[in-house]
Protein backbone atom coordinates (compact mmCIF):
# COMPACT_ATOMS: atom_id res chain seq x y z
CA UNK A 1 0.00 0.00 0.00
CA UNK A 2 1.88 3.07 -1.18
CA UNK A 3 1.61 6.44 0.53
CA UNK A 4 -0.52 7.89 -2.25
CA UNK A 5 -3.18 5.18 -1.76
CA UNK A 6 -3.39 5.54 2.03
CA UNK A 7 -6.99 6.35 2.88
CA UNK A 8 -8.61 8.42 5.59
CA UNK A 9 -5.75 9.14 7.94
CA UNK A 10 -7.29 10.19 11.22
CA UNK A 11 -4.88 11.72 13.74
CA UNK A 12 -5.75 10.47 17.18
CA UNK A 13 -3.80 10.63 20.39
CA UNK A 14 -3.60 8.53 23.49
CA UNK A 15 -4.76 5.40 21.73
CA UNK A 16 -4.51 2.07 23.46
CA UNK A 17 -1.40 0.17 22.35
CA UNK A 18 0.23 3.22 20.76
CA UNK A 19 4.01 2.71 20.80
CA UNK A 20 4.80 5.92 18.92
CA UNK A 21 4.82 8.01 22.09
CA UNK A 22 6.23 7.75 25.61
CA UNK A 23 9.36 6.15 27.10
CA UNK A 24 10.72 3.51 24.73
CA UNK A 25 12.10 0.90 27.12
CA UNK A 26 9.08 1.00 29.39
CA UNK A 27 6.62 0.79 26.49
CA UNK A 28 8.35 -2.08 24.71
CA UNK A 29 9.05 -4.04 27.90
CA UNK A 30 5.42 -3.71 29.03
CA UNK A 31 4.29 -4.83 25.60
CA UNK A 32 6.79 -7.70 25.46
CA UNK A 33 6.04 -9.18 28.89
CA UNK A 34 2.61 -10.60 27.92
CA UNK A 35 4.20 -11.89 24.70
CA UNK A 36 6.83 -13.61 26.83
CA UNK A 37 4.22 -15.15 29.15
CA UNK A 38 2.22 -16.36 26.17
CA UNK A 39 5.38 -17.89 24.70
CA UNK A 40 6.23 -19.52 28.04
CA UNK A 41 2.88 -21.27 28.16
CA UNK A 42 3.18 -22.23 24.49
CA UNK A 43 6.65 -23.65 25.09
CA UNK A 44 5.39 -25.28 28.28
CA UNK A 45 2.77 -27.33 26.50
CA UNK A 46 5.34 -28.27 23.86
CA UNK A 47 7.64 -29.41 26.64
CA UNK A 48 4.77 -31.28 28.31
CA UNK A 49 4.10 -32.95 24.94
CA UNK A 50 7.69 -34.19 24.84
CA UNK A 51 7.89 -35.14 28.53
CA UNK A 52 4.56 -36.97 28.38
CA UNK A 53 5.59 -38.94 25.30
CA UNK A 54 9.14 -39.57 26.50
CA UNK A 55 8.22 -40.74 29.98
CA UNK A 56 4.87 -42.47 29.44
CA UNK A 57 5.20 -43.85 25.90
CA UNK A 58 8.96 -44.24 25.41
CA UNK A 59 12.05 -42.79 23.77
CA UNK A 60 11.03 -44.17 20.35
CA UNK A 61 7.76 -42.22 20.55
CA UNK A 62 9.70 -39.10 21.58
CA UNK A 63 11.97 -39.61 18.58
CA UNK A 64 8.87 -40.00 16.34
CA UNK A 65 7.60 -36.58 17.41
CA UNK A 66 11.08 -35.13 16.94
CA UNK A 67 11.37 -36.65 13.46
CA UNK A 68 8.39 -34.49 12.42
CA UNK A 69 9.95 -31.29 13.72
CA UNK A 70 11.40 -30.12 10.41
CA UNK A 71 8.05 -30.70 8.67
CA UNK A 72 6.09 -28.85 11.32
CA UNK A 73 8.61 -26.02 10.95
CA UNK A 74 7.65 -25.79 7.27
CA UNK A 75 4.04 -25.39 8.38
CA UNK A 76 5.01 -22.75 10.92
CA UNK A 77 7.01 -21.01 8.17
CA UNK A 78 3.86 -20.53 6.14
CA UNK A 79 1.85 -19.42 9.20
CA UNK A 80 4.51 -16.92 10.21
CA UNK A 81 4.95 -15.62 6.65
CA UNK A 82 1.30 -14.73 6.21
CA UNK A 83 1.05 -13.61 9.84
CA UNK A 84 4.04 -11.34 9.33
CA UNK A 85 2.64 -9.87 6.12
CA UNK A 86 -0.66 -8.90 7.74
CA UNK A 87 0.86 -7.97 11.11
CA UNK A 88 3.53 -5.62 9.75
CA UNK A 89 1.01 -3.91 7.48
CA UNK A 90 -1.42 -3.48 10.39
CA UNK A 91 1.37 -2.05 12.59
CA UNK A 92 2.31 0.53 9.96
CA UNK A 93 -1.35 1.43 9.39
CA UNK A 94 -1.89 1.77 13.12
CA UNK A 95 1.13 4.05 13.43
CA UNK A 96 -0.17 6.11 10.49
CA UNK A 97 -3.66 6.15 12.08
CA UNK A 98 -5.37 4.80 8.96
CA UNK A 99 -8.84 3.27 8.84
CA UNK A 100 -7.60 0.79 6.23
CA UNK A 101 -6.89 -1.52 9.19
CA UNK A 102 -10.45 -2.89 8.99
CA UNK A 103 -10.05 -3.91 5.34
CA UNK A 104 -6.64 -5.39 6.07
CA UNK A 105 -7.89 -7.60 8.91
CA UNK A 106 -10.87 -8.83 6.87
CA UNK A 107 -8.62 -9.68 3.93
CA UNK A 108 -6.15 -11.47 6.21
CA UNK A 109 -8.82 -13.75 7.71
CA UNK A 110 -10.09 -14.70 4.26
CA UNK A 111 -6.53 -15.60 3.26
CA UNK A 112 -6.20 -17.71 6.44
CA UNK A 113 -9.21 -19.84 5.54
CA UNK A 114 -8.16 -20.70 1.99
CA UNK A 115 -4.44 -21.16 2.67
CA UNK A 116 -5.03 -23.22 5.83
CA UNK A 117 -7.53 -25.52 4.11
CA UNK A 118 -5.17 -26.03 1.18
CA UNK A 119 -2.27 -26.86 3.48
CA UNK A 120 -4.33 -29.46 5.30
CA UNK A 121 -5.29 -31.26 2.10
CA UNK A 122 -1.79 -31.21 0.62
CA UNK A 123 -0.33 -32.37 3.94
CA UNK A 124 -2.49 -35.49 4.08
CA UNK A 125 -1.41 -36.47 0.58
CA UNK A 126 2.28 -35.74 1.13
CA UNK A 127 2.82 -37.11 4.67
CA UNK A 128 4.37 -40.46 3.70
CA UNK A 129 6.57 -38.94 1.04
CA UNK A 130 7.91 -36.33 3.47
CA UNK A 131 8.84 -38.93 6.09
CA UNK A 132 10.52 -41.05 3.42
CA UNK A 133 12.44 -38.00 2.24
CA UNK A 134 13.69 -37.47 5.79
CA UNK A 135 14.85 -41.09 5.98
CA UNK A 136 12.81 -41.62 9.12
CA UNK A 137 14.01 -44.74 10.99
CA UNK A 138 11.71 -47.76 10.60
CA UNK A 139 11.18 -48.20 14.35
CA UNK A 140 9.55 -44.76 14.67
CA UNK A 141 7.98 -44.42 11.19
CA UNK A 142 4.39 -45.47 12.01
CA UNK A 143 4.13 -43.20 15.05
CA UNK A 144 5.64 -40.30 13.11
CA UNK A 145 3.06 -40.77 10.34
CA UNK A 146 0.16 -40.77 12.81
CA UNK A 147 1.46 -37.64 14.54
CA UNK A 148 2.08 -35.81 11.26
CA UNK A 149 -1.30 -36.54 9.67
CA UNK A 150 -3.22 -35.42 12.74
CA UNK A 151 -1.09 -32.26 12.92
CA UNK A 152 -2.00 -31.40 9.31
CA UNK A 153 -5.69 -31.44 10.29
CA UNK A 154 -5.04 -28.36 12.43
CA UNK A 155 -3.58 -26.10 9.71
CA UNK A 156 -6.57 -23.78 9.35
CA UNK A 157 -6.95 -23.21 13.08
CA UNK A 158 -3.25 -22.55 13.53
CA UNK A 159 -3.15 -20.06 10.66
CA UNK A 160 -6.15 -18.16 12.05
CA UNK A 161 -4.44 -18.03 15.44
CA UNK A 162 -1.08 -16.88 14.04
CA UNK A 163 -2.58 -14.15 11.91
CA UNK A 164 -5.22 -13.01 14.38
CA UNK A 165 -2.99 -12.80 17.44
CA UNK A 166 -0.26 -11.19 15.33
CA UNK A 167 -2.60 -8.44 14.14
CA UNK A 168 -3.85 -7.78 17.67
CA UNK A 169 -0.24 -7.40 18.82
CA UNK A 170 0.48 -5.08 15.90
CA UNK A 171 -2.11 -2.72 17.34
CA UNK A 172 -0.32 -2.87 20.67
CA UNK A 173 -2.62 -5.45 22.28
CA UNK A 174 -0.35 -8.15 23.67
CA UNK A 175 -2.56 -9.04 26.66
CA UNK A 176 -5.48 -10.74 24.93
CA UNK A 177 -3.26 -12.98 22.78
CA UNK A 178 -1.51 -13.88 26.05
CA UNK A 179 -4.82 -14.86 27.67
CA UNK A 180 -5.73 -17.02 24.69
CA UNK A 181 -2.24 -18.54 24.64
CA UNK A 182 -2.58 -19.50 28.31
CA UNK A 183 -5.99 -21.06 27.66
CA UNK A 184 -4.51 -23.01 24.74
CA UNK A 185 -1.63 -24.26 26.91
CA UNK A 186 -3.88 -25.38 29.76
CA UNK A 187 -6.23 -27.19 27.39
CA UNK A 188 -3.27 -28.84 25.67
CA UNK A 189 -1.69 -30.02 28.91
CA UNK A 190 -4.97 -31.40 30.22
CA UNK A 191 -5.55 -33.08 26.85
CA UNK A 192 -2.06 -34.63 26.92
CA UNK A 193 -2.54 -36.09 30.38
CA UNK A 194 -6.03 -37.34 29.61
CA UNK A 195 -5.46 -38.81 26.14
CA UNK A 196 -1.98 -40.22 26.68
CA UNK A 197 -1.96 -41.38 30.30
CA UNK A 198 -5.64 -42.19 30.88
CA UNK A 199 -6.74 -43.34 27.40
CA UNK A 200 -3.32 -44.62 26.29
CA UNK A 201 -3.51 -42.99 22.84
CA UNK A 202 0.25 -42.43 22.50
CA UNK A 203 1.50 -39.86 19.98
CA UNK A 204 -2.01 -39.58 18.50
CA UNK A 205 -3.27 -38.25 21.84
CA UNK A 206 -0.56 -35.58 21.93
CA UNK A 207 -1.35 -34.44 18.39
CA UNK A 208 -5.12 -34.36 18.99
CA UNK A 209 -4.70 -32.34 22.19
CA UNK A 210 -2.57 -29.81 20.31
CA UNK A 211 -4.85 -29.18 17.32
CA UNK A 212 -8.04 -29.00 19.42
CA UNK A 213 -6.55 -26.50 21.88
CA UNK A 214 -5.21 -24.37 19.04
CA UNK A 215 -8.56 -24.36 17.27
CA UNK A 216 -10.31 -23.13 20.41
CA UNK A 217 -7.70 -20.36 20.79
CA UNK A 218 -8.16 -19.35 17.15
CA UNK A 219 -11.92 -18.99 17.66
CA UNK A 220 -11.31 -16.79 20.71
CA UNK A 221 -8.89 -14.57 18.76
CA UNK A 222 -11.44 -14.06 15.98
CA UNK A 223 -14.19 -13.22 18.48
CA UNK A 224 -11.91 -10.69 20.19
CA UNK A 225 -11.05 -9.04 16.87
CA UNK A 226 -14.63 -8.61 15.75
CA UNK A 227 -16.04 -7.52 19.10
CA UNK A 228 -13.31 -5.11 20.14
CA UNK A 229 -14.05 -1.38 19.85
CA UNK A 230 -10.69 -0.33 21.32
CA UNK A 231 -9.06 0.47 17.97
CA UNK A 232 -11.85 2.15 16.05
CA UNK A 233 -12.39 -0.91 13.85
CA UNK A 234 -15.61 -1.32 11.91
CA UNK A 235 -15.78 -5.11 11.71
CA UNK A 236 -19.17 -6.10 10.29
CA UNK A 237 -20.45 -8.89 8.08
CA UNK A 238 -21.31 -6.33 5.42
CA UNK A 239 -17.69 -5.23 4.94
CA UNK A 240 -16.25 -8.73 5.29
CA UNK A 241 -14.81 -9.01 1.80
CA UNK A 242 -11.28 -9.22 0.39
CA UNK A 243 -9.56 -6.06 -0.78
CA UNK A 244 -7.19 -7.12 -3.56
CA UNK A 245 -5.08 -3.98 -3.22
CA UNK A 246 -4.42 -4.87 0.40
CA UNK A 247 -3.97 -8.53 -0.51
CA UNK A 248 -1.12 -7.47 -2.79
CA UNK A 249 0.53 -5.55 0.08
CA UNK A 250 0.17 -8.48 2.47
CA UNK A 251 1.73 -10.81 -0.08
CA UNK A 252 4.53 -8.32 -0.82
CA UNK A 253 5.64 -8.65 2.80
CA UNK A 254 4.39 -12.15 3.55
CA UNK A 255 5.66 -14.09 0.54
CA UNK A 256 9.37 -13.23 1.06
CA UNK A 257 8.86 -13.99 4.76
CA UNK A 258 7.27 -17.34 3.95
CA UNK A 259 9.96 -18.18 1.37
CA UNK A 260 12.60 -17.28 3.93
CA UNK A 261 11.04 -19.53 6.54
CA UNK A 262 10.34 -22.28 4.01
CA UNK A 263 13.92 -22.23 2.77
CA UNK A 264 15.15 -22.50 6.34
CA UNK A 265 12.67 -25.29 6.98
CA UNK A 266 13.70 -27.22 3.88
CA UNK A 267 17.27 -26.83 5.07
CA UNK A 268 16.17 -28.13 8.47
CA UNK A 269 14.52 -31.11 6.79
CA UNK A 270 17.80 -31.97 5.09
CA UNK A 271 19.67 -31.47 8.36
CA UNK A 272 17.04 -33.57 10.15
CA UNK A 273 17.81 -36.39 7.72
CA UNK A 274 21.47 -36.05 8.73
CA UNK A 275 20.42 -36.26 12.40
CA UNK A 276 18.24 -39.29 11.68
CA UNK A 277 21.22 -41.08 10.18
CA UNK A 278 22.86 -41.17 13.63
CA UNK A 279 20.03 -43.30 15.08
CA UNK A 280 17.04 -42.84 17.35
CA UNK A 281 19.09 -41.87 20.44
CA UNK A 282 20.51 -38.84 18.68
CA UNK A 283 17.09 -38.01 17.17
CA UNK A 284 15.71 -37.98 20.73
CA UNK A 285 18.68 -35.84 21.82
CA UNK A 286 18.04 -33.41 18.98
CA UNK A 287 14.39 -33.15 20.04
CA UNK A 288 15.41 -32.26 23.59
CA UNK A 289 17.95 -29.67 22.37
CA UNK A 290 15.30 -28.01 20.18
CA UNK A 291 12.89 -27.80 23.12
CA UNK A 292 15.46 -26.44 25.59
CA UNK A 293 16.88 -24.03 23.04
CA UNK A 294 13.49 -22.57 22.15
CA UNK A 295 12.49 -22.25 25.82
CA UNK A 296 15.76 -20.55 26.86
CA UNK A 297 15.39 -17.93 24.14
CA UNK A 298 11.71 -17.12 24.78
CA UNK A 299 12.40 -13.70 26.39
CA UNK A 300 14.63 -12.84 23.44
CA UNK A 301 11.90 -13.76 20.97
CA UNK A 302 9.31 -11.78 22.95
CA UNK A 303 11.52 -8.70 22.96
CA UNK A 304 12.06 -9.16 19.24
CA UNK A 305 8.29 -9.24 18.69
CA UNK A 306 7.96 -6.09 20.78
CA UNK A 307 10.69 -4.38 18.80
CA UNK A 308 9.08 -5.39 15.49
CA UNK A 309 5.72 -3.90 16.51
CA UNK A 310 7.44 -0.81 17.91
CA UNK A 311 9.40 -0.35 14.66
CA UNK A 312 6.36 -0.91 12.44
CA UNK A 313 4.20 1.61 14.28
CA UNK A 314 6.92 4.26 14.44
CA UNK A 315 7.93 3.80 10.81
CA UNK A 316 4.27 4.20 9.87
CA UNK A 317 4.18 7.37 11.98
CA UNK A 318 7.36 8.69 10.32
CA UNK A 319 9.40 8.47 13.56
CA UNK A 320 12.61 6.91 12.25
CA UNK A 321 14.66 8.69 14.95
CA UNK A 322 12.64 6.86 17.58
CA UNK A 323 13.19 3.56 15.77
CA UNK A 324 16.98 4.02 15.84
CA UNK A 325 16.91 4.84 19.54
CA UNK A 326 14.72 1.82 20.28
CA UNK A 327 16.93 -0.61 18.37
CA UNK A 328 20.03 0.66 20.19
CA UNK A 329 18.49 0.36 23.67
CA UNK A 330 16.57 -2.89 23.18
CA UNK A 331 19.36 -4.51 21.16
CA UNK A 332 21.85 -3.97 23.99
CA UNK A 333 19.40 -5.35 26.53
CA UNK A 334 18.71 -8.41 24.37
CA UNK A 335 22.41 -9.13 23.86
CA UNK A 336 23.20 -9.09 27.60
CA UNK A 337 20.21 -11.29 28.38
CA UNK A 338 21.12 -13.81 25.67
CA UNK A 339 24.71 -14.16 26.89
CA UNK A 340 23.49 -14.82 30.44
CA UNK A 341 21.01 -17.41 29.11
CA UNK A 342 23.83 -19.17 27.28
CA UNK A 343 25.86 -19.37 30.50
CA UNK A 344 22.90 -20.92 32.36
CA UNK A 345 22.24 -23.49 29.62
CA UNK A 346 25.93 -24.41 29.40
CA UNK A 347 26.30 -25.19 33.11
CA UNK A 348 22.87 -26.80 33.65
CA UNK A 349 22.79 -28.94 30.48
CA UNK A 350 22.65 -32.22 32.41
CA UNK A 351 19.74 -31.18 34.63
CA UNK A 352 17.82 -29.88 31.63
CA UNK A 353 18.27 -33.14 29.71
CA UNK A 354 17.13 -35.25 32.69
CA UNK A 355 13.82 -33.38 32.74
CA UNK A 356 12.97 -34.98 29.38
CA UNK A 357 14.30 -38.51 29.55
CA UNK A 358 15.82 -41.14 31.83
CA UNK A 359 17.85 -42.68 28.99
CA UNK A 360 21.49 -42.16 30.04
CA UNK A 361 22.80 -42.39 26.48
CA UNK A 362 20.43 -39.63 25.34
CA UNK A 363 21.31 -37.49 28.37
CA UNK A 364 25.02 -37.73 27.57
CA UNK A 365 24.41 -36.63 23.98
CA UNK A 366 22.19 -33.75 25.13
CA UNK A 367 24.87 -32.34 27.44
CA UNK A 368 27.42 -32.09 24.63
CA UNK A 369 24.92 -30.68 22.14
CA UNK A 370 23.47 -28.04 24.48
CA UNK A 371 26.94 -26.78 25.38
CA UNK A 372 27.65 -26.12 21.70
CA UNK A 373 24.45 -24.16 20.96
CA UNK A 374 24.89 -22.07 24.13
CA UNK A 375 28.01 -20.44 22.63
CA UNK A 376 25.96 -18.63 19.99
CA UNK A 377 23.15 -17.07 22.05
CA UNK A 378 24.69 -13.60 22.03
CA UNK A 379 25.08 -13.65 18.25
CA UNK A 380 21.45 -14.73 17.95
CA UNK A 381 20.39 -11.67 19.98
CA UNK A 382 22.12 -9.35 17.53
CA UNK A 383 20.41 -11.04 14.61
CA UNK A 384 16.99 -10.90 16.28
CA UNK A 385 17.24 -7.19 17.14
CA UNK A 386 18.31 -6.15 13.63
CA UNK A 387 15.74 -8.38 11.97
CA UNK A 388 13.01 -6.93 14.20
CA UNK A 389 13.72 -3.44 12.89
CA UNK A 390 13.92 -4.62 9.27
CA UNK A 391 10.69 -6.62 9.65
CA UNK A 392 8.92 -3.58 11.06
CA UNK A 393 9.86 -1.68 7.91
CA UNK A 394 8.57 -4.49 5.69
CA UNK A 395 12.06 -5.28 4.32
CA UNK A 396 11.42 -9.02 4.12
CA UNK A 397 13.06 -9.47 0.72
CA UNK A 398 16.57 -8.56 1.96
CA UNK A 399 16.05 -10.73 5.05
CA UNK A 400 15.03 -13.60 2.76
CA UNK A 401 18.12 -13.19 0.57
CA UNK A 402 20.47 -13.11 3.58
CA UNK A 403 18.79 -16.11 5.21
CA UNK A 404 18.80 -18.16 2.02
CA UNK A 405 22.51 -17.46 1.65
CA UNK A 406 23.05 -18.65 5.22
CA UNK A 407 21.13 -21.90 4.71
CA UNK A 408 23.12 -22.52 1.52
CA UNK A 409 26.18 -22.40 3.76
CA UNK A 410 24.67 -24.38 6.64
CA UNK A 411 23.50 -27.47 4.73
CA UNK A 412 26.84 -28.45 3.11
CA UNK A 413 28.69 -27.41 6.26
CA UNK A 414 26.43 -29.70 8.30
CA UNK A 415 27.22 -32.54 5.92
CA UNK A 416 30.97 -31.95 6.10
CA UNK A 417 31.16 -31.49 9.87
CA UNK A 418 28.59 -34.13 10.89
CA UNK A 419 28.05 -36.80 8.24
CA UNK A 420 31.43 -36.74 6.53
CA UNK A 421 33.24 -36.13 9.83
CA UNK A 422 31.11 -38.77 11.61
CA UNK A 423 30.40 -36.27 14.40
CA UNK A 424 26.71 -35.56 15.14
CA UNK A 425 27.60 -32.41 17.08
CA UNK A 426 28.88 -30.92 13.84
CA UNK A 427 25.20 -30.13 13.18
CA UNK A 428 25.22 -27.72 16.14
CA UNK A 429 28.48 -26.08 15.08
CA UNK A 430 27.16 -25.58 11.55
CA UNK A 431 24.03 -23.96 12.99
CA UNK A 432 26.09 -21.54 15.06
CA UNK A 433 28.27 -20.56 12.10
CA UNK A 434 25.18 -19.92 9.95
CA UNK A 435 23.64 -17.71 12.66
CA UNK A 436 26.86 -15.71 12.80
CA UNK A 437 26.82 -15.17 9.02
CA UNK A 438 23.18 -13.98 9.14
CA UNK A 439 23.96 -11.57 11.99
CA UNK A 440 26.95 -9.98 10.26
CA UNK A 441 25.18 -9.56 6.91
CA UNK A 442 22.02 -8.19 8.59
CA UNK A 443 23.97 -5.54 10.51
CA UNK A 444 25.75 -4.47 7.30
CA UNK A 445 22.46 -4.17 5.41
CA UNK A 446 20.69 -2.29 8.21
CA UNK A 447 23.58 0.19 8.33
CA UNK A 448 24.21 0.71 4.63
CA UNK A 449 21.25 -0.77 2.70
CA UNK A 450 18.18 1.00 1.34
CA UNK A 451 15.60 -0.79 3.54
CA UNK A 452 13.36 2.31 3.65
CA UNK A 453 12.05 1.61 0.15
CA UNK A 454 10.10 -1.38 1.52
CA UNK A 455 7.91 0.72 3.81
CA UNK A 456 4.28 0.24 2.70
CA UNK A 457 2.65 2.99 4.76
CA UNK A 458 3.93 6.21 6.18
CA UNK A 459 2.04 9.11 7.67
CA UNK A 460 3.19 12.35 6.08
N, C-alpha and C positions, 0 to 999 in steps of 0.2 A: 504494500500500500504506500504509494509515494506521497510526498508532502502535499502535492497539488490535488490529490484525491481525498485527503483527510476531511471528514465531514463533521460539521456542527461541533466545534471545539468550545466547550463550556468551561471557563475558568472558575473553579471552585477552590475553596480553601478549607483546611482542617478536616479533610476526608479521612475516613477510617482506612488504615493500611497505607497511608501516603508516606512513602520513604524519600520524597524529594525535599523534605524540610526536617529541621531538628538535628540533634546530635547524631552523628553517623554511627559510632560504635554502639551506642545505646539502642538505636533503632534497629540495626541489623542483628544485634545479639538477641533482643527481645523477639524479633521475627524468627530467628533461627532456632531458638530454644524449643518451641513446639514442633518444628521440623525435626529436630534431634530426637525428641521424645517419641514422635511418630515412627521415626526410623528405628529407634531402640525396640519398640514393640514389634515392628515388622521383622527386624533381625531376630528378636526373641522367638517369634513363632517359627522362623526358619531354623533356628538352633534347636528348638523343641522338636521340630520335624526330624532333624538329624539324630538327636539324642534318643528320641522315641524309637526310631527305626534301628539305630545302632545297638541299643541296649535291650529292646524287647523283641526284635525280629532277627538281628544278627549283622555281622560286618559285611556279608555279601549283599544284604538288602541296602545297607548304607552305601556301599559301592555302586549299587544299581541307581540310586537317587543321584549320586555324584556323577555317574556316567552321562546323565541327562543334562548336566549343568551347562555345557556349552550350547546345547540346543535351546534350553530355556533362556539363555543369554541372547540368542538371536531373537526370540520373541520379545524380550525386554527391550532390545535394540529398536524394534519397530514401535513398541509402545512409547519409549522415551523420545524417539524421533518426532512422531506426531504430537506428543505431549509438549515437546520443546517448541515446535513450530507454533502451536496455538498459544502456549504460555508466554513466550517471548513477545509475540505480537500483542497479546492482551496487556502485558506489562508496559510496553511502549505506549499503547493507546491510553492506558490508565494514567501514565505520567503526563501525556499530552492532553488529558481530560476530554477524550473523544467519546461520543455516544456510539461509535461503531463497535464498541465492545459487545453489545447485544447481538449484532449480526455475526460477530466473530465466534462467540460462544455457541450460537445455534449451528453455525456451519461446522464447528469442531465436533459437536455431538453427532451430527449426521455422518461425518467421516468415520467416527469411532464405530458406528453400527456396521457400516459396509466393510471396512477394513478388518474389524474383529471377526465378523462372520466368515469372510474369505480366508483368514488365517486358520480358523478352526477347521474348515473343510480341507484345505491343503495339508494341514498338519496330520489329519487322520490318514490321508492317502500316502504321506511321505514318511511316516514314523519308522517303519521297518528299514527303509532305505537309509535313513539318517543314522540309525544305530549300526547298520552294517558299515556305513562310511567311516564311523568312528572306531571300527574294529572292537566293538564291545565284547568283553570276554563272555564265553558261553555260559558260565555258571551264574551270571547276573543278567543275561539277555532278557529272559521272560519278564522278570520284575521290572526292568528298565522300560520295556515296551508298555506294560500296564501303566506305569507311572506317567510315561510320556503321553499316551493317548488320552488319559483322563485330564492331564494338564492342558492339552490343546482344546478341550471342551470349554475351558474358562477364558479363552482369548477375548471375547467381546466384553465380558465383565471387567477384565483387567484393563483393557484399553479405555473404557469409560472412566474407570477409577484414576488411571494415570493422567488422562487429559483433564478430567473434571477437577481433581485435587490440585493439579498444576495450575489451572486457570484461577482457581480461588487464591492460591498463594501469590500469583502474579498481581492480584489486586490487594496484596498485603494481608490476606486472611490466612494465617498459618495455624490458627487454633482449631477451626472446624475440621480441616483435613487430619489434624492430630487426633481429635475425638473419634473420627471414623476409623483411623488407623488403629487406635487402641481397641475399638470394638471388633475390628477384623482380627486382631491378634488374639484377643480373648476367645472369640468364636473358634479360631483355628486351633488353639491349644486344647480347648475343651473337645473339639472334634477329633484331634489326634488321640487324646487319651481314651475317648469313648470308642472310636472305630478301630484303633490298633490294639489297645490293651483289653478292652471289654469284648469287642466283637471279632477280634483276631483277623482283621482285614489286611494286615501287612502294608506294603507300599501303596496299595489302592486306597486304603483308609486315609493315609497322609495326603494323597493327591486330592481326594474328594473333600476333605476338610478345608484344604487350601482354596479350591475354586469356589466352594459355597460361601465361605467367609468373605472372599473378595467380591463376589457378586452382590452380597448384602451391602458391603461398603460402597460399591459403585452406585447402587440405588440410593443410598443416603446422600452421596455427593450430588447426584442429579437433583434430588429433592431440595437440598440446600441451595443449589444454584438458582433454581426456578422460584423459590419462595423468598429469597433474600432481597430486601429493599435497601441494603446498606450501601450499594454502589450506584444507585440510580439506574439499574438495569430495567428494561421493559421486556421481560421474558413471558410471552404469551403464545398460545397455540397458533394464533393468527400470523405471527411473524416468524414462526418456526419453519424456515425454508433456507436452503443453501444460498449463499452469496458467492458467485464464482470469482469475483474480483478478490474477495477475501480468501477464498480457497487457494487461489494462486499464491497469495502472500504467505499462507500457512505452509504450502508445499515448498516455497522458495527457501524457507528456513528449515522446515521439517525433513525434506528429502535428503539434503546433505547430512543432517544430523543422523537420520536413519541409516544412510549409506555408511557413514563413519562407524556407527555402532554395529552395523551388520558386518562390515569388513573386519572389525575387531573380533566379532563373534565367530566369523568363519575362521579367522586365525586361531581363536580359542578352540574351535572344533578340531582343527589340525593338531594343535598342541595337546588337546585332550586325548587324541589318538596316540600321541607319543607317550602320554602318561599311562594310558591303558596297556601299552606294550610292556610296562614294568610289573604288571600283575595286579590282582585285586587289593593287596595290602597297600600298595602305593596309591591306587585309585581312592581308597578310603582315606589315606593320609591327605591327598590332594583336596578331598571334600572338606576335611577338617580345617585345613589351611585357608581355604576359600571362606569358610564361615567365620573363623577367627579374624582373618584379615578384614573382611567387610564390617564386622562388629567393631573392631578397634578404630576404624576410620570413620565411624558414623558421625561424630561431631564435626570432623573435617568436611564431610559431604553436606551436612546441614548448613554449615557456614558458607559453603560454596553455593548452595541453593539460595541462601539469603543474599549473598553478594550478586548472584545473577539477577534476582528480582530487583534489588537495589539499583544495579547498573541499568537494567531495562527501563525502569520508571524514570530514572534521572536522565538517561539519554533521550527518552521520549519528551521530557520536559526541557531539553536543551541545556542540562547542567553537567557538562563534561568535566568541569573543574571539580565538582563534587564526586564524580565517578573516580577520578584520579586519586583524590584524597582517600576515598573509601577503599580502593584496591591496595593502597600503600599500608593503611592501618590494619585492615582485615587480613591482608596477605602475611604481614609480619606475625600477627597473632596465630594464624593457621600454621605457619612454619614451626613456631615454637611448640605448639601443641602436638604437632605430628612427630617431631623429634622425641618428645617425652613419651608419646605412645609407643614409638619404636623401641625405646629403652625398656618399657614395661613388658612388651611382648617378648623381647629377646630373653629377659631374665625369668619370665614366668611361662616359657613355652611348654615345659613338662606338665605343669598344673593345668594349663589350658587344654592340652591334648587329652588328659585323663578325664576331663569333663565329658568327652564325646565317646570314648571307647575304653574297654579294659584290655584290648589286644596289645600286648607289650611290643610286638613288632611294629604295629602301626604307630604307637606312641613314640618309639625311637625315631621313626622316619619323620614324624610331625615336628619333633624338637629341632632337628637339623633344618627342615624346610622353613619353619617359622623364623628361625634366626637369620636366614638369608633375606626373606622379604622385609624384615624389620629394618634393615640397613637403608631402605629406599623411601621410608615414610616422609622424610623432610622434602625430598625431591618431588614426591607426589603432591605435597601441599603447595609447592610453587606452581606446578602444573594446574592444579584445581583452581587456584586464585586467578591466574591469568585466563584460563578458559572461562571462568565465571563472567569476567568482564567482556570477553569476546562474544560469549553466548548472549549476554544482555544486549549487545549491539546488533545481534542477528548474523554475525560473521561466522556462520557454520561451514561455509565452503572452505575457507582457509584451515579451520580446525580439522575438517575432513581430510584435506590434502596432507596435513602434517601427520595425522593419526594413521592414515594409510601407509605413508612412508615408514612410520615406526613399525607397523605390523609386518611390512615387507622385510624389515630387518629382523624382527623378533622370531618369525617362523623358521627361517634357515639357521639362525643362531641357536634356537632351541634344538634343532636337529643336530647341529654340530656339537653343542655342549652336552646334550642329554643322550640322544640316541647313538650318535657316532662315538661319543666319549664314554658311553655306558655308565652315565652318571645322572640319575633322575633329578637331582637337585640343580642340574644345569638349566632346567626349565625355569626355576626361580631366578637364577642369575640372568637369564635372557630377558625375563620380564622386567627386572630392575634396570637393565641397560636400555630397554625400549622406553621405559618411563622417563629416564634421564634425557634421551634424545627428544622426546615430545616436549619436555619442559624447556629445554634450551631453545628449540625452534619456536615455541610459542612465545617465549619472552622476546626473542628477536623480532617476531612479527608484530607483537603488541607495541613494541617500541618504534619500529621503523615502517611497518606496513600500513596500507590504506584501508583499515578496517571500517572507517566511518562510512564508506560508500554502501555498506550493507544495511544501514539503519533504515527501517521501513517507515517509521513514523517519527516526526519531530515537531514539537510545538514551536512555532515561530515567535 
